[in-house]
Structure formats: structure tokens, C-alpha cells
Amino acid sequence: MLPPLPKPSEAALVAASAYAGPWRWTSFGHTKVLDTEWNGYRVASFQGTILNGYDILRDIRFVPWWDRYGGFGPAGFVKGVQQVIEEMIADLIADARAQRLIFVGHSLGGAEALRAASHFAGLGAPPAAVFAFEPPRAGLLKLKRSLKKVPVFICHNGNSPVPYVPWLYRHPAKVTKIGRWCWEPIHCHRIAQIHADLVAAGL
């Protein structure tokens, strides 16, 4: 019998830990993914944007780019995942088939977690769940279809602008609204604030 999935607030703490490393899967210093464990599940936690030129460049590369599993998505996100996905599949496919693999990510990392999950779903080994905290929009209809049978939690905190961009794309699942309006919208986007607001919401 499988253990219960983490609550979103618990998964947010795992997403926060991705910023500290050490990372198991990386792509030329851009995509960074932590390999960790939570209550019997193996968790791949994607680091979000940090203030360096590589991450910012990835964030703004929103021209459509295709992959066979998730369809069209912003080029920066799609290519970032493509650079690490083969190694991740080799390491994680057994856990995915046993329904003991979870993807989590914050911001850019949330978008990449959704894209990575579509690869596993396309191989007939969908993850047990995906938790994406304040992700930008990561794809179109094919991404939504690929994740149709995967429990996906996406949250938008307060009046953060990040989940509304890039405008061309859409989220692949329902978005849960939490938090309050902030004078400084980017404050709502911080993973520590997201965790606090998830706890306040009982999630």
C-alpha cells in the first residue's frame, strides 16, 4: 500500500530545499534538480529562478518549442528539461512505475516539473503527483492532455504576476488561489510566503 501524498504545504518545503542543492541532475549550470525523499516517495525537486543571466534568459525565451510528450511550450523551459530528462528517466523510471515518484518545483522549477512529468507520462510511467508553486505557464493542450491522469497541484499566491505569463500559453490543470493582495507583488511569489499561505489555508 502506498503512503499518503504530501500536503501542498509539505511539498512546498521540498521545493524550497532545491535552492540549496546539492543537485543530482544539472544542465550546464541552468536546470538544477534535487534528488530527495519524502515519506517513502522519491522526489525530484526543480530549482526556480535565481538572479543570474542564465536563468533570466531562460525565463524570457518564450517562443514556442516542441517536444513529443508535452507539445509546444516556451523554448527556455522545454530545452532546459530536454537537457536533463534522459538521465532522469534512466534514474527514476523504476520509481515512476512503482507510483513512488513525485515532481515538485517553484516558479521556473514548477514549469519544468510539469514539462518533465509529461515525459514520464508519455512513457507510460506517470509520476504519483506534481506540485508546481507559482509556475509560469508551461504549455498548451498537449501538455494538459499528457497530465490528465496525474494529480497536479498548481497554486497562485496573492497578486503575483508570474502565473499569468507568458500570455501565449496555459496551465495544464486547475490553479488553486491562496494568499492575499500584496503591496509588493513579488513578495507573494517567494517560496517562504507561499508555504506560510498554504499553511494558513489548511493545505
Sequence and secondary structure as in RCSB ss.txt:
>XXXX:A:sequence
MLPPLPKPSEAALVAASAYAGPWRWTSFGHTKVLDTEWNGYRVASFQGTILNGYDILRDIRFVPWWDRYGGFGPA
GFVKGVQQVIEEMIADLIADARAQRLIFVGHSLGGAEALRAASHFAGLGAPPAAVFAFEPPRAGLLKLKRSLKKV
PVFICHNGNSPVPYVPWLYRHPAKVTKIGRWCWEPIHCHRIAQIHADLVAAGL
>XXXX:A:secstr
       HHHHHHHHHHTTT   SEEETTTEEEEEEEETTEEEEEE    SSHHHHHHHH  SEEEETTTEEEEH
HHHHHHHTTHHHHHHHHHHHHHTT EEEEEETHHHHHHHHHHHHHHHTT   SEEEEES    B HHHHHHTTTS
 EEEEEETT SGGG STT B SS EEEES   SSHHHHHSHHHHHHHHHHTT 
